[in-house]
């Protein structure tokens, strides 16, 4: 076969890119299309989401997995909201003070919408009592009873002291009040005697006075010891009066609330405890009234202290539904931290100390979603410290326990609030990727128990006339929802062609509609800028090219290096043991193909293929596997009755980064066969494809980018018509090449050749027949396989002769 002869495996332009004809779509613009309801091609995933939304059993939480841009979030939101709308609104939840143990606030469950009404009623109650109780204690009735108590207990003490003073005076002893207390002293002629006067008395008179004073002091001490008892009785009488007076107004006010909310047993029990506490602490209302309007502080500060004084009677509404609200909640938490999930306990700083109470308990996403659905990004949850553990703990316990991070970490050194846990009834939906799901299943034993369902979103769908029609309607629906210009039929055809390319399969359409939506938005911008009424194929193509141009800096630099000869790639001539391999690089989601020179050197040895990339730790395990397969193919195909006596080295020239994958294994095998047969390979050809031990060329990924990468190199140097890319025959249906490549093939300037075996490929590359082993066990003379086998037999004979030691009779090892 001459170098310019066209091989039978050369593909025509029609095989290289599927063409969607605008007139086959059945519309002129998308304005005439009816909206597409639902999500295209994701029936399996949607069924899983519906089941998670409807089933009531524990543990049927959902993990949604799939590629970005497949519509996962939109589908989850749409289906959950549809199911949530059918459900009754969940109950309200509040925290109230525990008057017996204030560090353990009580939770209370109320019917939907009642929490705000109860809080308002409680605020009104306290406001009324803040006025009624001080007014009651300022009333004439109270003042009269208070004076009666004061007089009663005051007169009782004074009478005892007066009686004692009379008895002492009768004995010429006076009771004198001093700054230090009471003292007794002798008197003469109505005047108290000084200590000196007493000392100057006769011995008998002085002794008589001292005895009298001693006895009277004992009586005085007994009277004074009774004073605290009288004072205590006095206080009790005042407290009883205060409680009795307060009870009248408090009982009336609380009775009104009990009548309003008495059908709720929890509220009735709380109001009973509230009534007792307010009666016992009626002075609190008096102290607050006494402080109003006094002091140097502004009114705002006094108001703040007034509110803080009555914190114990507040109602902390955690979650409440508005009156008339229907449906269960669907909550999306964008920052699923520990506090944002389970709630938090806030503190305020006063006089250098951190203070808190039950009114500073704040709800988390689990509280807001209770009775409904909570949607979280799986990666965000796992990234937040303690968040994943807290979420699992709440789901397993079926309740929400609010703790602080310091308490969880063991750093809390003071008394912490211990709010009652709130029962939890929620369906959690995690949205993440497949790798994260696999890791959770493998590494977290709780995951499979808590998340029994998975909604796996497909990446593509079959392409046929019916699915294309639905696909067009789906894209048109996106345009209508975002108020984009109508899409012309030609523009839609171009978008669908791009969908095929993104799917990497000419028989498929991508379901990553997010990428197409981005193209559509950019095309809409260009169309509006140009004053167009519709989005045409030109605007779509412009948006696609612009996206590629923005991401192609690295690709362009590599191509520039090839054009300048910095990276050595031959596109003409022939060379032994040298071939152009193709690989795909990916950078920030942008993929592009780049050619690489692969060379092979052979000599006699002990049967070793040296993969230089692996030896220097630049080759990944898949690449190393591909090289090992070459050894299996060679040993089974050539000179099976002779020792494998080859030493060969393979390398990607000018490769300075890691290499992985087996898509270059066929190219490496071609280079080895060329080196062994000493037959040159056409350098205008590039090769991609993996190979198995039977010499069959297998499909690889990124075939479009690889062909386009080599085409760009050839185009920069000038297309000759003798340049082509060899691909596996099983990759033909994946082709969706750029228009310029298709046009070059149509004009005979470039070629794409599909091969199924190494024999087919080596014939194309060298122009020499590969040859098949005949009935006599040999290959036809002059064929590639015959030359390779002869070379390997020669290596084996040379090795035998080399290892034989003269004069010893030692034989070479078999």
Secondary structure, DSSP 8 states (H G I E B T S, - for coil): --TT---TTB--GGGTS----GGGSS-SBGGGS----S-TT-HHHHHHHHHHHH--STTB-EEEE--TTSSHHHHHHHHHHHHHTTS----EEEEE--SS-TTS-EEEEE-TTHHHHHHHHHHHHHHHHHHHHHHHHTSHHHHHHHHHHHHHHHHHHHHHHHHHHHHHHHTTEEEEEETTEEEEEEEETTEE--HHHHHTS-HHHHHHHHHHHHHHHHHHHHHHHHHHHHHHHHHHHHHHHHHHHHHHHHHHHHHHHHHHHTTSHHHHHHHHHHHHHHHHTHHHHHHHHHHTT-SSS-HHHHHHHHHHHTGGG--EEEE---TT--S--EEE-SS--HHHHH-EE--EEETTEEE--GGGEE--HHHHHTTSEEEEEHHHHHHSTTHHHHHHHHHHHTEE----HHHHTT---S-------EE---EEEEEE-HHHHHHHHHH-TTHHHHB-EEEE--SEEE-SHHHHHHHHHHHHHHHHHTT--EEBHHHHHHHHHHHHHHHT-TTEEE--HHHHHHHHHHHHHHHHHTT-SEE-HHHHHHHHHHHHHHH-HHHHHHHHHHHTTSS----SSEETTEEEEEEEEEETTEEEEEEEEEEEEEEE-SSEEEEHHHHTT-B-HHHHHHHHHHHHHHHHHS-TTS---EEEEEEETT--S-B--STTHHHHHHHHHHHHHT--EETTEEE--EE-TT-BEE--S-HHHHHHHHHHHHHHH---S--EEEEEGGGGGG----HHHHHHHHTTSSEEEEESBHHHHHHHHHSS----B-TTS-B-TTSHHHHHHHHHHHHHHHHHHHH--TTT------
